Amino acid sequence: MSERTDSAGRDSSRLQTGLDGLDEIIHGGLLPGRSYMIRGPPGAGKTLVGLHFLTTGACAGEQSLFINMGEAERDVYADAESFGFDLDDVTLLDLSPSSDFFAEDQSYDVFPSAEVEPQSMTDTITDRVVDLDPDRVFVDPLTQFRYLSTDEYQFRKRVLSFLRFLKEQECTVLFTSQDTPTTPDDDLQFMSDGIITLDADGPRRTIEVSKFRGSNFDGGRHGVRITDDGMHVFPKLSPGTTVSAEISDPISAGVPELDDLLKGGLDPGTVTILSGPSGVGKTTIGTQFATEFASNGMSSAIYLFEESERTFRHRSRSIGIPVEKCLDEGSIRLHETHPGQMSTEEFAGHVRQQVEDRDVEYVMIDGIDGYRHTLLGDDDHVPQLHQLGSYLRNEAVTTLLTAEVSRITGEFEATDQDVSYLADNLLFLRYLEYRGEMRKAIGVLKKRASDFERTLREFEITDDGVTVGEPLTDLRGILEGTPDWSDEADS
């Protein structure tokens, strides 16, 4: 296969589908002269894929032919217009039944329709293809041939002959299938060079490539969103997408005592989990790092899963963290995420866009529990979070995830959610009681790339931001859940 690439780095021997995410999944686009099957339930977006395919070809100066065998012609144009597609440069061959068929009772009393109509339809298609010489052909749906065939054998023979004819004309073909329990499309799957399956499981939409002759592809289910401007595909992140960068000097937190605890700060390109009970200050510590990154000329993206942007801004102002200034300058971007509006794949795609388009170097996900309950996806979101963390490591992006633990006091636990293995660094915040007063402590359990201080420090959140005290050398038993201050602390 040719390795030619265009100015954008794309394989010029491939045909772009018009869906960048799908082209990425199939490693560059469709192979010319092949036939590809688009299958899925009603409303999954099969015709939409075809519209992207046809209009992308038309914009590139290619001849595009839409063979419509289902919807009324006016509905095809209306639906295309509603998504912003211009079909002026796309040839539409409308073979759908007109209203005259019913009004004039055009039935066949002597011969079944399968013996009367096919030759006329075949001649119509053949004449148009030969006359137009299209580069791209979209047939919607190809399964309509089934009702024009006397039996399954004739159907398979007719479809196979049709696809071979189009291949001889050097057409690249997309066709849709109407798969039902009574008429499965297994035969079409065997005849196609590629199979692309769309699914709509409640609010979550997915796309999956299960067959692609002549090329490798990224398997599994990938995310899909349909908006007013068409379909958007969000490939699952591959941890091996890029080569890991070398670890450089730690990034300061902007709080000297916190830097001492971390022996310099957070190492670039590592994933940190910051755990602690509700209200202890996880988001504030994470935000402190973001503003320090900004002060060093680096961009940050903060994803809020458990509070509103308004609350986040208000709290940051009240404790003197200069978030507003960073937001105005564009060095920090806030993204508030609402339940049920985004899949794990789309979220990962959004993060990836921030990294690759805005050169973001610090990503904060606040918090893990909200991520798991807010995003659409499989029951277990941890593998997707693992893939995202691996991708960010490879891009040398510093990542901080906040994780809530349910216990305010008692036996110590790093996290509630069995996600500790995701982290290169594990910081924890803890409530303490001393002489009837509630205090807070911060410590480090793990720091993979460098050394760290093995003591706890008291910290406070004041009107002037985060302050961290000296090591709590007189405190014992916090990890056992029974913190105890020595006699020296009481004197």
C-alpha positions, -999 to +999 in steps of 0.1 A: +000+000+000+012+035-008+027+056+019+020+089+002+009+117+025-007+151+018+003+184+034-017+176+065+002+143+070-028+121+059-023+091+036-033+104+002-040+069-010-070+068+013-104+084+010-114+107+039-148+098+053-155+133+065-153+121+101-119+127+115-124+103+144-135+075+121-105+081+098-082+078+128-099+045+139-093+030+104-058+045+102-062+071+076-095+066+057-112+042+034-093+022+008-104+032-027-124+008-048-138-012-018-173-015-004-181-008+032-212-016+052-228+008+077-251-011+101-271-002+132-306+003+146-329+030+134-318+064+144-282+054+150-269+078+123-262+055+093-274+080+067-255+107+084-222+088+079-231+086+042-238+123+040-204+131+055-188+106+030-205+121-001-200+158+007-164+153+017-158+138-017-177+166-035-157+193-017-125+175-029-138+177-065-148+141-067-180+128-083-204+116-055-236+096-062-263+090-036-286+060-045-316+065-023-339+035-020-358+045+012-366+080+022-387+104+000-364+126-021-376+158-004-369+143+030-334+134+020-327+171+011-345+184+042-326+161+065-293+170+049-300+207+051-310+204+088-274+192+095-258+218+073-249+196+044-249+211+009-260+184-017-257+207-047-226+189-059-239+154-050-259+135-076-291+120-061-306+089-078-339+085-062-353+050-064-377+052-035-413+045-042-433+075-050-468+083-038-481+074-073-474+038-066-501+037-039-525+063-054-526+045-088-525+010-072-494-001-092-494-037-081-487-068-102-515-093-104-498-118-127-461-116-118-446-108-085-428-075-082-394-092-078-397-105-114-409-072-129-389-044-112-353-055-109-343-052-145-357-017-147-339-007-115-307-023-126-308-005-160-314+028-142-285+023-118-261+011-145-269+040-169-264+066-141-231+050-129-217+047-164-228+082-173-215+099-141-184+078-135-186+085-097-157+082-073-180+077-043-213+059-041-236+057-011-265+032-012-292+037+014-303+010+022-288-018+001-311-043+019-340-030-003-327-054-029-339-082-007-375-073-015-368-073-052-354-108-052-374-140-053-353-158-027-321-154-006-299-169-033-311-144-058-306-116-033-270-125-026-263-130-062-278-096-071-259-078-044-226-094-051-229-087-088-239-051-080-209-045-058-185-061-083-199-038-110-193-007-089-158-020-081-151-024-119-161+012-123-135+021-096-161+033-072-157+034-034-190+023-019-207+029+014-240+011+019-264+008+048-281-022+061-315-027+078-308-056+102-339-071+119-344-104+139-364-118+110-340-107+082-305-105+096-277-090+074-250-117+080-248-123+042-240-087+036-213-087+062-195-115+043-198-096+010-184-063+023-148-052+026-155-034+059-181-033+086-189-002+106-215-007+133-234+022+150-253+018+182-275+040+203-277+025+238-299+051+256-282+084+256-248+069+247-239+064+211-210+043+198-192+033+167-173+001+161-152-013+132-152-051+132-138-057+097-115-038+074-099-057+046-064-046+036-056-026+067-053-026+104-078-006+126-085+002+162-111-022+175-136-018+203-164+007+208-157+044+203-178+074+213-202+093+190-221+125+193-247+138+169-251+176+169-267+203+147-236+201+123-236+163+119-217+134+136-186+135+157-165+105+165-143+102+195-117+074+193-107+056+224-073+069+235-044+046+228-017+048+256+010+041+230+001+070+208+033+090+215+067+084+229+071+093+266+091+124+272+120+125+296+112+136+332+124+172+339+127+193+370+097+192+394+071+220+391+067+240+423+033+243+441+041+279+450+040+270+487+076+264+500+065+239+527+045+219+503+074+218+479+096+206+508+070+178+514+073+168+478+111+174+475+106+201+449+071+197+437+053+175+412+073+158+385+061+167+349+043+140+331+031+122+362-003+113+375-011+124+410-041+113+431-050+137+459-074+120+483-093+130+514-127+134+529-153+160+517-144+196+524-108+190+535-093+211+506-086+187+477-099+211+450-081+240+466-047+222+466-052+212+430-061+248+420-030+260+438-009+239+414-028+252+384-022+288+392+015+281+398+017+264+364+001+296+350+027+318+367+054+298+350+038+303+316+021+270+313-016+263+304-039+243+325-074+227+321-096+221+351-126+197+348-153+201+374-174+171+380-187+178+415-193+215+418-204+244+396-180+268+379-197+296+399-189+279+432-154+272+422-148+308+412-163+322+444-143+299+467-110+307+448-117+345+452-125+342+489-092+325+497-070+346+476-061+322+448-057+342+416-079+320+394-099+350+379-066+365+366-056+332+350-090+327+334-089+362+319-054+355+305-065+322+292-038+302+311-065+283+329-096+269+312-126+257+333-149+230+321-180+222+341-194+187+333-230+178+337-244+143+342-254+123+311-241+148+285-208+133+276-193+098+272-159+087+285-146+087+249-158+122+242-143+135+275-110+119+266-112+135+232-119+169+248-088+165+270-068+155+240-079+185+221-068+208+250-034+191+250-028+191+213-044+224+203-037+245+234-005+229+246-020+223+280+006+210+305-015+205+336-049+187+338-070+185+369-100+162+371-121+170+401-130+144+411-128+107+403-162+098+419-179+125+398-162+112+367-175+077+372-211+088+379-213+117+354-199+103+321-217+078+299-199+045+292-193+010+304-201+001+340-165+003+350-150+037+340-115+030+356-100+014+324-109+045+304-094+067+331-063+046+331-060+050+293-064+088+297-037+089+324-013+069+302-019+092+272-013+123+294+020+108+307+032+102+271+024+138+263+044+149+294+013+165+309+011+167+347-023+153+359-040+156+392-071+136+402-090+143+433-105+113+451-130+115+480-128+090+509-159+085+529-143+083+564-137+116+581-119+099+610-110+063+618-088+038+600-068+053+572-076+045+535-059+060+505-090+060+483-125+044+483-124+034+447-095+011+441-078+035+418-045+040+436-027+020+409-034+048+384-011+072+403+026+079+401+021+101+432-003+097+460-010+126+484-036+125+511-054+151+533-067+142+567-088+157+595-072+157+629-086+165+663-064+183+688-079+195+722-114+196+707-103+216+676-105+202+641-073+205+622-060+193+588-028+174+578-012+166+544+012+138+536+027+118+508+023+080+505+040+075+471+062+095+447+074+073+419+100+095+401+118+110+431+121+111+469+096+127+493+093+138+529+080+110+551+063+132+577+029+148+579+025+186+579-004+206+592-021+228+566-047+255+566-068+273+540-070+310+549-080+342+533-045+343+519-046+309+503-029+276+513-005+276+542+015+245+552+033+242+585+063+224+598+065+186+600+042+172+627+070+152+645+049+150+677+019+132+660+015+095+661-010+069+649-028+088+621-025+058+597-039+035+623-069+058+627-059+068+663-039+101+660-022+109+693-002+139+702+029+133+724+033+149+758+057+175+743+028+188+722+006+191+752+030+210+773 
